[in-house]
Amino acid sequence: MGLTLVLGGTRSGKSAYAEGLARQSGLPVRYVATADPHDGSMRERIAAHAARRPPEWETVVAGDDLASLVIPGVGVLVDGLGGWIAGAMQRGPGAPRVHEEIAALARAAAGAPEPVIVVAEQAGDGLLPADALSRAWLDLLGEATQALAEHAQRAVLVVAGRALELPPSTAPGAPAGLRRHGDTLVRPGDADHAVSVLAGGPPPWLREVLARALEDDVAAYPREEETVAALAALHGRLAQEVVPTNGAAQALWLLPAALRPRLAACVHPGFTETEAALRAHGVQVTRVLRRPDDDFALDPAAVPPVADLVVVGNPASPSGTLDPLRSLLALRRPGRTVVVDEAFMDLVPGEAPSLVREALDDVIVVRSMTKSLAIPGLRAGYAVAPAPLADRLRAVRPPWSCNALALAALRALAQRPEALAAAATRAQRERTDLEQRLAEIPGLRTWPAAANYVLVRVGDGAAVAARLREAGIAVRPAGSFPGLTADDLRITARRPRDNERLAGALAAAVTR
């Protein structure tokens, strides 16, 4: 759930508000006290705070290392930052150590699947103090709150007991890492193991379809009725439930304008464009992180109950995790819309856990044929949703979103389910070959995958990726995916001889 920063002046109600957030998590809570209990008047404040906290909460006194107090399975409430900084200044040399500890806390909190709530005084709402020590404290507090706000999923300012949501730190945009994609990493001539599209380009039959469409269809504005009917028939849905889009990415970018959620939960690691879209529209986003030690399995209970939009990938990228239907269905609750990004589902033989054929009134499924058809330049995607939700997506979709060539490709493949099956079989075969080769390289960790790529963790991943690049091989560093690190690499499977070359170069890069 990541980091929430609660700001406010003295007696503003910020602590009570933060305690309410901690209770809402439903988790055990570790209360990190930072005030000095040796001061008489401070002891009274501490007692008042303790009296209103649930007795089952664990209370610990903060030391120098705040980041170490963030532990799995427990919500953490630090109250408050100003007191901790004052104590740190008394215990030793101030600014450099405080900056380092705050940076460590920000990293630990931003990557935590449980909530981490930090209460801080709002710096600078008054005259500049006359003495040097107070000015130093104020400077440190202001710098620390800015550093935490940069990493926070939420920042709230409490005034007179009322909370004001602050916009994202990069509003109206999104953190740069969310807009990073594998296609930018591939140079001309590189062996491409970075882009998760089947190699070789579109099959011959599709090239013929596109050639006819180029001759017959592009002179007029695109008409999507026939394509919609074909996709509806493929998935056993009604035509009014299908919304063609300019790739799956556009369907995800329609969500904030169409649904106007109050709190969106993005399950990570996953396709980051969804969070980028939500943040660009000013939507409050919380991250729900899959755990590597649980094979990145989806935990529906980790989603905040108040989230009215949940977006999850199945199979997930870059982990390749395929979640069972029971986990996906457990995300549903009254007042919530669940969006399942199935951009890689057509690479799963049988598509057993797909929800695309289920007419659920609160579920939107987003699909793409970019991967299986090897046509990323055409942007061929669509959403499948109950008619009321589909109408809302269409209402905010630009006209002629899906071009004539993409519509022709979607229509043709919808009428050739055997081609989809063949692509899935090929993807599984190539991935299995890659997994077997990776298993022979010491020092690698991989996870079960269902699409055409494998997530690999290796020591000094940035250096390994650079060495592969020197060898003319592109892979996808996964550190920009929330919940992953610079030691994680997504590697797309290719033909056996290409996988063999990759594995040889990777083994050499690991041992170099």
LUMLUM-360807 format. One record per residue (C-alpha): residue number from 1; residue in three letters; x, y, z negated. Coordinates in nm, 2 decimals. Layout:
N
NUM; ALA; X; Y; Z $
...
***
This chain:
512
1; MET; 0.00; 0.00; 0.00 $
2; GLY; 0.30; 0.22; -0.02 $
3; LEU; 0.36; 0.55; -0.20 $
4; THR; 0.11; 0.81; -0.32 $
5; LEU; 0.24; 1.14; -0.45 $
6; VAL; 0.01; 1.33; -0.69 $
7; LEU; 0.10; 1.69; -0.74 $
8; GLY; -0.05; 1.95; -0.97 $
9; GLY; 0.03; 2.22; -1.23 $
10; THR; 0.03; 2.19; -1.60 $
11; ARG; -0.31; 2.06; -1.73 $
12; SER; -0.44; 2.04; -1.38 $
13; GLY; -0.58; 1.69; -1.42 $
14; LYS; -0.31; 1.52; -1.21 $
15; SER; -0.23; 1.25; -1.46 $
16; ALA; -0.59; 1.15; -1.51 $
17; TYR; -0.65; 1.14; -1.13 $
18; ALA; -0.34; 0.92; -1.08 $
19; GLU; -0.45; 0.69; -1.35 $
20; GLY; -0.79; 0.66; -1.17 $
21; LEU; -0.61; 0.56; -0.85 $
22; ALA; -0.41; 0.29; -1.04 $
23; ARG; -0.73; 0.15; -1.18 $
24; GLN; -0.89; 0.13; -0.84 $
25; SER; -0.61; -0.10; -0.71 $
26; GLY; -0.75; -0.38; -0.93 $
27; LEU; -0.39; -0.49; -0.99 $
28; PRO; -0.18; -0.51; -1.31 $
29; VAL; -0.03; -0.17; -1.37 $
30; ARG; 0.32; -0.08; -1.49 $
31; TYR; 0.31; 0.27; -1.64 $
32; VAL; 0.65; 0.44; -1.63 $
33; ALA; 0.67; 0.70; -1.90 $
34; THR; 0.93; 0.98; -1.85 $
35; ALA; 0.85; 1.22; -2.13 $
36; ASP; 1.08; 1.26; -2.43 $
37; PRO; 0.91; 1.12; -2.74 $
38; HIS; 1.15; 1.29; -2.98 $
39; ASP; 0.98; 1.63; -2.93 $
40; GLY; 0.69; 1.67; -3.17 $
41; SER; 0.44; 1.85; -2.94 $
42; MET; 0.54; 1.61; -2.66 $
43; ARG; 0.45; 1.32; -2.89 $
44; GLU; 0.10; 1.45; -2.91 $
45; ARG; 0.07; 1.46; -2.53 $
46; ILE; 0.21; 1.12; -2.50 $
47; ALA; -0.04; 0.98; -2.75 $
48; ALA; -0.33; 1.15; -2.57 $
49; HIS; -0.22; 0.99; -2.24 $
50; ALA; -0.18; 0.65; -2.40 $
51; ALA; -0.52; 0.66; -2.56 $
52; ARG; -0.70; 0.68; -2.22 $
53; ARG; -0.50; 0.41; -2.05 $
54; PRO; -0.63; 0.05; -2.04 $
55; PRO; -0.46; -0.15; -2.32 $
56; GLU; -0.35; -0.42; -2.08 $
57; TRP; -0.13; -0.18; -1.88 $
58; GLU; 0.24; -0.24; -1.93 $
59; THR; 0.43; 0.07; -2.05 $
60; VAL; 0.80; 0.11; -1.99 $
61; VAL; 1.03; 0.40; -2.06 $
62; ALA; 1.21; 0.53; -1.75 $
63; GLY; 1.58; 0.51; -1.73 $
64; ASP; 1.82; 0.64; -1.46 $
65; ASP; 1.71; 0.38; -1.21 $
66; LEU; 1.34; 0.44; -1.11 $
67; ALA; 1.35; 0.22; -0.80 $
68; SER; 1.42; -0.10; -1.00 $
69; LEU; 1.09; -0.05; -1.18 $
70; VAL; 0.90; -0.12; -0.85 $
71; ILE; 0.83; -0.49; -0.86 $
72; PRO; 0.61; -0.73; -0.65 $
73; GLY; 0.26; -0.80; -0.76 $
74; VAL; 0.22; -0.49; -0.99 $
75; GLY; 0.10; -0.14; -0.92 $
76; VAL; 0.35; 0.13; -1.06 $
77; LEU; 0.25; 0.47; -1.19 $
78; VAL; 0.54; 0.71; -1.27 $
79; ASP; 0.42; 1.00; -1.48 $
80; GLY; 0.58; 1.24; -1.43 $
81; LEU; 0.87; 1.33; -1.21 $
82; GLY; 0.96; 1.66; -1.38 $
83; GLY; 1.02; 1.49; -1.71 $
84; TRP; 1.24; 1.23; -1.55 $
85; ILE; 1.45; 1.50; -1.38 $
86; ALA; 1.49; 1.69; -1.70 $
87; GLY; 1.60; 1.38; -1.88 $
88; ALA; 1.85; 1.30; -1.60 $
89; MET; 1.99; 1.65; -1.62 $
90; GLN; 2.05; 1.61; -1.99 $
91; ARG; 2.21; 1.26; -1.95 $
92; GLY; 2.48; 1.36; -1.69 $
93; PRO; 2.57; 1.54; -1.38 $
94; GLY; 2.25; 1.65; -1.21 $
95; ALA; 2.19; 1.70; -0.84 $
96; PRO; 2.38; 1.43; -0.65 $
97; ARG; 2.26; 1.15; -0.87 $
98; VAL; 1.90; 1.27; -0.89 $
99; HIS; 1.89; 1.30; -0.51 $
100; GLU; 2.03; 0.94; -0.47 $
101; GLU; 1.78; 0.80; -0.72 $
102; ILE; 1.48; 0.98; -0.56 $
103; ALA; 1.59; 0.85; -0.22 $
104; ALA; 1.61; 0.49; -0.36 $
105; LEU; 1.26; 0.53; -0.52 $
106; ALA; 1.12; 0.66; -0.19 $
107; ARG; 1.25; 0.36; 0.00 $
108; ALA; 1.13; 0.11; -0.26 $
109; ALA; 0.79; 0.27; -0.28 $
110; ALA; 0.74; 0.31; 0.09 $
111; GLY; 0.81; -0.06; 0.15 $
112; ALA; 0.60; -0.19; -0.14 $
113; PRO; 0.28; -0.38; -0.06 $
114; GLU; 0.14; -0.27; -0.40 $
115; PRO; 0.06; 0.09; -0.48 $
116; VAL; 0.33; 0.31; -0.62 $
117; ILE; 0.19; 0.64; -0.76 $
118; VAL; 0.43; 0.92; -0.86 $
119; VAL; 0.29; 1.22; -1.06 $
120; ALA; 0.49; 1.54; -1.01 $
121; GLU; 0.46; 1.90; -1.11 $
122; GLN; 0.39; 2.14; -0.82 $
123; ALA; 0.72; 2.34; -0.80 $
124; GLY; 0.75; 2.71; -0.76 $
125; ASP; 0.40; 2.83; -0.85 $
126; GLY; 0.53; 3.12; -1.06 $
127; LEU; 0.83; 3.35; -1.12 $
128; LEU; 1.18; 3.22; -1.06 $
129; PRO; 1.32; 3.13; -1.41 $
130; ALA; 1.57; 3.37; -1.55 $
131; ASP; 1.82; 3.10; -1.68 $
132; ALA; 2.04; 2.88; -1.46 $
133; LEU; 1.93; 2.55; -1.62 $
134; SER; 1.56; 2.61; -1.55 $
135; ARG; 1.64; 2.72; -1.19 $
136; ALA; 1.84; 2.40; -1.14 $
137; TRP; 1.55; 2.19; -1.27 $
138; LEU; 1.31; 2.37; -1.04 $
139; ASP; 1.53; 2.33; -0.74 $
140; LEU; 1.57; 1.96; -0.81 $
141; LEU; 1.20; 1.91; -0.86 $
142; GLY; 1.11; 2.09; -0.54 $
143; GLU; 1.36; 1.89; -0.34 $
144; ALA; 1.26; 1.57; -0.50 $
145; THR; 0.89; 1.62; -0.43 $
146; GLN; 0.96; 1.71; -0.06 $
147; ALA; 1.17; 1.39; -0.03 $
148; LEU; 0.89; 1.18; -0.17 $
149; ALA; 0.62; 1.35; 0.03 $
150; GLU; 0.82; 1.26; 0.35 $
151; HIS; 0.78; 0.89; 0.27 $
152; ALA; 0.44; 0.90; 0.11 $
153; GLN; 0.13; 0.74; 0.27 $
154; ARG; -0.07; 1.00; 0.07 $
155; ALA; 0.00; 1.33; -0.09 $
156; VAL; -0.26; 1.48; -0.31 $
157; LEU; -0.27; 1.82; -0.48 $
158; VAL; -0.49; 1.84; -0.80 $
159; VAL; -0.63; 2.18; -0.89 $
160; ALA; -0.87; 2.22; -1.18 $
161; GLY; -0.93; 1.84; -1.18 $
162; ARG; -1.02; 1.83; -0.82 $
163; ALA; -0.80; 1.65; -0.56 $
164; LEU; -0.71; 1.80; -0.23 $
165; GLU; -0.57; 1.56; 0.04 $
166; LEU; -0.26; 1.71; 0.20 $
167; PRO; -0.21; 1.64; 0.57 $
168; PRO; 0.07; 1.41; 0.69 $
169; SER; 0.41; 1.55; 0.67 $
170; THR; 0.44; 1.55; 1.04 $
171; ALA; 0.09; 1.65; 1.13 $
172; PRO; -0.05; 1.66; 1.39 $
173; GLY; 0.20; 1.40; 1.51 $
174; ALA; 0.33; 1.08; 1.36 $
175; PRO; 0.67; 0.96; 1.23 $
176; ALA; 0.91; 0.92; 1.53 $
177; GLY; 0.97; 0.55; 1.45 $
178; LEU; 0.60; 0.47; 1.52 $
179; ARG; 0.65; 0.58; 1.88 $
180; ARG; 0.95; 0.36; 1.95 $
181; HIS; 0.91; 0.07; 2.20 $
182; GLY; 1.12; -0.20; 2.36 $
183; ASP; 1.10; -0.08; 2.72 $
184; THR; 1.33; 0.22; 2.64 $
185; LEU; 1.61; -0.02; 2.53 $
186; VAL; 1.65; -0.20; 2.86 $
187; ARG; 1.91; -0.06; 3.11 $
188; PRO; 1.92; -0.15; 3.48 $
189; GLY; 2.09; -0.49; 3.50 $
190; ASP; 2.03; -0.59; 3.14 $
191; ALA; 1.90; -0.94; 3.06 $
192; ASP; 1.57; -0.83; 2.91 $
193; HIS; 1.48; -1.00; 2.58 $
194; ALA; 1.33; -0.68; 2.44 $
195; VAL; 1.01; -0.64; 2.63 $
196; SER; 0.74; -0.89; 2.54 $
197; VAL; 0.60; -0.94; 2.89 $
198; LEU; 0.64; -1.27; 3.08 $
199; ALA; 0.93; -1.24; 3.32 $
200; GLY; 0.90; -1.25; 3.70 $
201; GLY; 0.63; -1.00; 3.77 $
202; PRO; 0.28; -1.07; 3.88 $
203; PRO; 0.20; -1.41; 4.04 $
204; PRO; 0.16; -1.43; 4.42 $
205; TRP; -0.22; -1.46; 4.41 $
206; LEU; -0.24; -1.14; 4.20 $
207; ARG; -0.01; -0.96; 4.44 $
208; GLU; -0.26; -1.04; 4.71 $
209; VAL; -0.55; -0.91; 4.50 $
210; LEU; -0.36; -0.59; 4.43 $
211; ALA; -0.27; -0.54; 4.80 $
212; ARG; -0.64; -0.57; 4.89 $
213; ALA; -0.74; -0.33; 4.62 $
214; LEU; -0.48; -0.09; 4.74 $
215; GLU; -0.63; -0.10; 5.08 $
216; ASP; -1.00; -0.11; 4.99 $
217; ASP; -1.05; 0.05; 4.65 $
218; VAL; -0.82; 0.34; 4.58 $
219; ALA; -0.98; 0.58; 4.82 $
220; ALA; -1.28; 0.60; 4.58 $
221; TYR; -1.32; 0.67; 4.21 $
222; PRO; -1.29; 0.34; 4.02 $
223; ARG; -1.61; 0.16; 3.94 $
224; GLU; -1.59; -0.09; 3.65 $
225; GLU; -1.93; -0.27; 3.66 $
226; GLU; -1.80; -0.59; 3.84 $
227; THR; -1.50; -0.61; 3.62 $
228; VAL; -1.70; -0.56; 3.30 $
229; ALA; -1.94; -0.84; 3.42 $
230; ALA; -1.65; -1.07; 3.48 $
231; LEU; -1.49; -1.01; 3.14 $
232; ALA; -1.82; -1.05; 2.97 $
233; ALA; -1.87; -1.38; 3.13 $
234; LEU; -1.52; -1.49; 3.04 $
235; HIS; -1.57; -1.43; 2.68 $
236; GLY; -1.94; -1.51; 2.65 $
237; ARG; -2.04; -1.15; 2.56 $
238; LEU; -2.28; -0.90; 2.70 $
239; ALA; -2.17; -0.65; 2.96 $
240; GLN; -2.25; -0.35; 2.74 $
241; GLU; -2.00; -0.49; 2.48 $
242; VAL; -1.69; -0.46; 2.71 $
243; VAL; -1.50; -0.13; 2.75 $
244; PRO; -1.21; -0.13; 3.00 $
245; THR; -0.92; 0.09; 2.90 $
246; ASN; -0.59; 0.22; 3.02 $
247; GLY; -0.41; -0.07; 2.85 $
248; ALA; -0.47; -0.20; 2.50 $
249; ALA; -0.29; 0.11; 2.36 $
250; GLN; -0.56; 0.34; 2.49 $
251; ALA; -0.83; 0.13; 2.32 $
252; LEU; -0.64; 0.17; 1.99 $
253; TRP; -0.60; 0.54; 2.04 $
254; LEU; -0.98; 0.58; 2.08 $
255; LEU; -1.04; 0.45; 1.73 $
256; PRO; -0.99; 0.76; 1.52 $
257; ALA; -1.21; 0.98; 1.75 $
258; ALA; -1.48; 0.71; 1.79 $
259; LEU; -1.50; 0.59; 1.43 $
260; ARG; -1.38; 0.89; 1.23 $
261; PRO; -1.26; 0.67; 0.94 $
262; ARG; -1.19; 0.82; 0.59 $
263; LEU; -0.91; 0.57; 0.50 $
264; ALA; -0.76; 0.34; 0.76 $
265; ALA; -0.56; 0.04; 0.65 $
266; CYS; -0.29; -0.07; 0.91 $
267; VAL; -0.15; -0.42; 0.85 $
268; HIS; 0.22; -0.42; 0.91 $
269; PRO; 0.45; -0.51; 1.06 $
270; GLY; 0.24; -0.46; 1.37 $
271; PHE; 0.19; -0.25; 1.68 $
272; THR; 0.27; 0.10; 1.55 $
273; GLU; 0.08; 0.30; 1.81 $
274; THR; -0.24; 0.24; 1.61 $
275; GLU; -0.10; 0.42; 1.31 $
276; ALA; 0.05; 0.69; 1.53 $
277; ALA; -0.30; 0.75; 1.68 $
278; LEU; -0.47; 0.77; 1.34 $
279; ARG; -0.21; 1.01; 1.20 $
280; ALA; -0.22; 1.22; 1.51 $
281; HIS; -0.60; 1.27; 1.45 $
282; GLY; -0.54; 1.35; 1.08 $
283; VAL; -0.67; 1.02; 0.95 $
284; GLN; -0.54; 0.91; 0.61 $
285; VAL; -0.35; 0.58; 0.65 $
286; THR; -0.25; 0.32; 0.41 $
287; ARG; -0.01; 0.04; 0.50 $
288; VAL; -0.07; -0.32; 0.40 $
289; LEU; 0.26; -0.50; 0.43 $
290; ARG; 0.28; -0.87; 0.52 $
291; ARG; 0.55; -1.05; 0.31 $
292; PRO; 0.84; -1.22; 0.48 $
293; ASP; 0.86; -1.48; 0.20 $
294; ASP; 0.49; -1.57; 0.28 $
295; ASP; 0.57; -1.62; 0.65 $
296; PHE; 0.40; -1.28; 0.71 $
297; ALA; 0.06; -1.44; 0.63 $
298; LEU; -0.23; -1.19; 0.61 $
299; ASP; -0.35; -1.13; 0.26 $
300; PRO; -0.71; -0.98; 0.28 $
301; ALA; -0.70; -0.90; -0.09 $
302; ALA; -0.41; -0.65; -0.04 $
303; VAL; -0.64; -0.42; 0.16 $
304; PRO; -0.78; -0.14; -0.05 $
305; PRO; -1.15; -0.19; -0.10 $
306; VAL; -1.22; 0.17; -0.01 $
307; ALA; -1.06; 0.14; 0.34 $
308; ASP; -1.34; 0.18; 0.59 $
309; LEU; -1.12; 0.08; 0.89 $
310; VAL; -0.87; -0.21; 0.90 $
311; VAL; -0.65; -0.28; 1.20 $
312; VAL; -0.46; -0.61; 1.22 $
313; GLY; -0.27; -0.78; 1.51 $
314; ASN; -0.33; -1.14; 1.59 $
315; PRO; -0.08; -1.27; 1.69 $
316; ALA; 0.11; -1.00; 1.51 $
317; SER; 0.40; -0.82; 1.66 $
318; PRO; 0.69; -0.85; 1.60 $
319; SER; 0.66; -1.15; 1.36 $
320; GLY; 0.44; -1.36; 1.60 $
321; THR; 0.22; -1.46; 1.31 $
322; LEU; -0.11; -1.62; 1.40 $
323; ASP; -0.37; -1.57; 1.13 $
324; PRO; -0.66; -1.82; 1.08 $
325; LEU; -1.02; -1.70; 1.13 $
326; ARG; -1.10; -1.73; 0.76 $
327; SER; -0.83; -1.47; 0.68 $
328; LEU; -0.96; -1.23; 0.94 $
329; LEU; -1.32; -1.27; 0.84 $
330; ALA; -1.23; -1.21; 0.48 $
331; LEU; -1.14; -0.85; 0.58 $
332; ARG; -1.51; -0.77; 0.64 $
333; ARG; -1.71; -0.58; 0.39 $
334; PRO; -2.01; -0.34; 0.41 $
335; GLY; -1.92; 0.00; 0.55 $
336; ARG; -1.60; -0.12; 0.70 $
337; THR; -1.50; -0.18; 1.07 $
338; VAL; -1.23; -0.44; 1.14 $
339; VAL; -1.02; -0.41; 1.45 $
340; VAL; -0.82; -0.71; 1.57 $
341; ASP; -0.55; -0.63; 1.82 $
342; GLU; -0.54; -0.95; 2.03 $
343; ALA; -0.29; -0.81; 2.29 $
344; PHE; -0.09; -1.14; 2.28 $
345; MET; -0.38; -1.38; 2.22 $
346; ASP; -0.39; -1.48; 2.59 $
347; LEU; -0.04; -1.63; 2.54 $
348; VAL; -0.18; -1.87; 2.27 $
349; PRO; -0.29; -2.20; 2.42 $
350; GLY; -0.67; -2.24; 2.35 $
351; GLU; -0.69; -1.91; 2.18 $
352; ALA; -0.83; -2.09; 1.88 $
353; PRO; -0.83; -1.81; 1.62 $
354; SER; -0.96; -1.54; 1.85 $
355; LEU; -1.27; -1.34; 1.75 $
356; VAL; -1.34; -1.21; 2.10 $
357; ARG; -1.63; -1.45; 2.15 $
358; GLU; -1.79; -1.37; 1.81 $
359; ALA; -2.06; -1.11; 1.83 $
360; LEU; -2.00; -0.95; 1.48 $
361; ASP; -2.15; -0.61; 1.42 $
362; ASP; -1.84; -0.47; 1.24 $
363; VAL; -1.56; -0.62; 1.45 $
364; ILE; -1.38; -0.47; 1.75 $
365; VAL; -1.14; -0.69; 1.95 $
366; VAL; -0.88; -0.53; 2.17 $
367; ARG; -0.73; -0.73; 2.45 $
368; SER; -0.46; -0.68; 2.71 $
369; MET; -0.36; -0.88; 3.02 $
370; THR; -0.04; -0.69; 3.06 $
371; LYS; 0.17; -0.97; 2.90 $
372; SER; 0.04; -1.27; 3.08 $
373; LEU; 0.01; -1.11; 3.42 $
374; ALA; 0.34; -0.92; 3.39 $
375; ILE; 0.18; -0.59; 3.50 $
376; PRO; 0.28; -0.34; 3.23 $
377; GLY; 0.28; -0.06; 3.49 $
378; LEU; -0.09; -0.11; 3.56 $
379; ARG; -0.22; -0.07; 3.20 $
380; ALA; -0.49; -0.33; 3.21 $
381; GLY; -0.67; -0.36; 2.88 $
382; TYR; -1.02; -0.35; 2.72 $
383; ALA; -1.21; -0.36; 2.40 $
384; VAL; -1.49; -0.60; 2.31 $
385; ALA; -1.73; -0.48; 2.05 $
386; PRO; -2.10; -0.49; 1.95 $
387; ALA; -2.29; -0.24; 2.17 $
388; PRO; -2.32; 0.04; 1.91 $
389; LEU; -1.94; 0.04; 1.85 $
390; ALA; -1.87; -0.01; 2.22 $
391; ASP; -2.09; 0.30; 2.30 $
392; ARG; -1.89; 0.50; 2.05 $
393; LEU; -1.56; 0.40; 2.22 $
394; ARG; -1.71; 0.49; 2.56 $
395; ALA; -1.82; 0.83; 2.43 $
396; VAL; -1.46; 0.94; 2.36 $
397; ARG; -1.30; 0.76; 2.65 $
398; PRO; -1.17; 0.98; 2.93 $
399; PRO; -1.35; 0.92; 3.26 $
400; TRP; -1.20; 0.67; 3.50 $
401; SER; -0.97; 0.54; 3.22 $
402; CYS; -0.91; 0.21; 3.40 $
403; ASN; -0.78; 0.26; 3.75 $
404; ALA; -0.89; 0.06; 4.05 $
405; LEU; -0.59; -0.16; 4.06 $
406; ALA; -0.61; -0.25; 3.70 $
407; LEU; -0.98; -0.32; 3.73 $
408; ALA; -0.91; -0.55; 4.02 $
409; ALA; -0.64; -0.73; 3.82 $
410; LEU; -0.87; -0.77; 3.52 $
411; ARG; -1.16; -0.89; 3.74 $
412; ALA; -0.94; -1.14; 3.92 $
413; LEU; -0.79; -1.29; 3.61 $
414; ALA; -1.13; -1.31; 3.43 $
415; GLN; -1.24; -1.53; 3.72 $
416; ARG; -0.93; -1.75; 3.69 $
417; PRO; -0.92; -1.90; 3.34 $
418; GLU; -0.68; -2.16; 3.46 $
419; ALA; -0.43; -1.89; 3.53 $
420; LEU; -0.46; -1.77; 3.17 $
421; ALA; -0.41; -2.13; 3.05 $
422; ALA; -0.10; -2.17; 3.26 $
423; ALA; 0.05; -1.84; 3.13 $
424; ALA; -0.01; -1.95; 2.77 $
425; THR; 0.15; -2.29; 2.84 $
426; ARG; 0.45; -2.12; 2.99 $
427; ALA; 0.49; -1.88; 2.70 $
428; GLN; 0.47; -2.16; 2.45 $
429; ARG; 0.73; -2.36; 2.64 $
430; GLU; 0.97; -2.08; 2.67 $
431; ARG; 0.93; -1.98; 2.30 $
432; THR; 0.99; -2.34; 2.18 $
433; ASP; 1.30; -2.35; 2.39 $
434; LEU; 1.43; -2.03; 2.23 $
435; GLU; 1.34; -2.14; 1.88 $
436; GLN; 1.54; -2.46; 1.92 $
437; ARG; 1.84; -2.27; 2.04 $
438; LEU; 1.82; -2.02; 1.76 $
439; ALA; 1.79; -2.30; 1.50 $
440; GLU; 2.15; -2.40; 1.59 $
441; ILE; 2.30; -2.07; 1.50 $
442; PRO; 2.41; -2.04; 1.14 $
443; GLY; 2.31; -1.73; 0.94 $
444; LEU; 1.98; -1.66; 1.12 $
445; ARG; 1.64; -1.66; 0.96 $
446; THR; 1.33; -1.70; 1.18 $
447; TRP; 0.96; -1.73; 1.11 $
448; PRO; 0.68; -1.94; 1.27 $
449; ALA; 0.56; -1.76; 1.59 $
450; ALA; 0.27; -1.81; 1.83 $
451; ALA; 0.34; -1.57; 2.12 $
452; ASN; 0.64; -1.53; 2.35 $
453; TYR; 0.89; -1.38; 2.10 $
454; VAL; 1.07; -1.47; 1.78 $
455; LEU; 1.16; -1.25; 1.49 $
456; VAL; 1.51; -1.30; 1.37 $
457; ARG; 1.68; -1.17; 1.06 $
458; VAL; 2.06; -1.16; 1.06 $
459; GLY; 2.32; -0.98; 0.85 $
460; ASP; 2.42; -0.64; 0.99 $
461; GLY; 2.15; -0.65; 1.26 $
462; ALA; 2.24; -0.31; 1.40 $
463; ALA; 2.59; -0.43; 1.48 $
464; VAL; 2.46; -0.76; 1.63 $
465; ALA; 2.22; -0.57; 1.85 $
466; ALA; 2.50; -0.34; 1.97 $
467; ARG; 2.73; -0.64; 2.05 $
468; LEU; 2.45; -0.80; 2.25 $
469; ARG; 2.41; -0.47; 2.43 $
470; GLU; 2.78; -0.47; 2.51 $
471; ALA; 2.72; -0.81; 2.67 $
472; GLY; 2.43; -0.68; 2.88 $
473; ILE; 2.15; -0.83; 2.68 $
474; ALA; 1.87; -0.62; 2.54 $
475; VAL; 1.68; -0.72; 2.23 $
476; ARG; 1.43; -0.52; 2.02 $
477; PRO; 1.57; -0.39; 1.69 $
478; ALA; 1.27; -0.41; 1.45 $
479; GLY; 1.37; -0.16; 1.18 $
480; SER; 1.11; 0.09; 1.31 $
481; PHE; 0.83; -0.15; 1.22 $
482; PRO; 0.70; -0.07; 0.87 $
483; GLY; 0.80; -0.35; 0.63 $
484; LEU; 1.11; -0.46; 0.83 $
485; THR; 1.47; -0.36; 0.82 $
486; ALA; 1.77; -0.29; 1.05 $
487; ASP; 1.86; -0.66; 1.01 $
488; ASP; 1.55; -0.77; 1.19 $
489; LEU; 1.54; -0.83; 1.57 $
490; ARG; 1.26; -0.93; 1.79 $
491; ILE; 1.38; -1.16; 2.07 $
492; THR; 1.15; -1.23; 2.37 $
493; ALA; 1.17; -1.58; 2.51 $
494; ARG; 1.27; -1.63; 2.87 $
495; ARG; 1.35; -1.93; 3.10 $
496; PRO; 1.58; -2.19; 2.94 $
497; ARG; 1.89; -2.07; 3.12 $
498; ASP; 1.83; -1.71; 3.01 $
499; ASN; 1.76; -1.83; 2.65 $
500; GLU; 2.08; -2.03; 2.67 $
501; ARG; 2.28; -1.72; 2.76 $
502; LEU; 2.11; -1.52; 2.49 $
503; ALA; 2.18; -1.78; 2.22 $
504; GLY; 2.54; -1.80; 2.32 $
505; ALA; 2.59; -1.43; 2.30 $
506; LEU; 2.40; -1.41; 1.97 $
507; ALA; 2.61; -1.68; 1.82 $
508; ALA; 2.92; -1.49; 1.92 $
509; ALA; 2.79; -1.16; 1.79 $
510; VAL; 2.70; -1.31; 1.45 $
511; THR; 3.04; -1.46; 1.39 $
512; ARG; 3.24; -1.17; 1.53 $
***
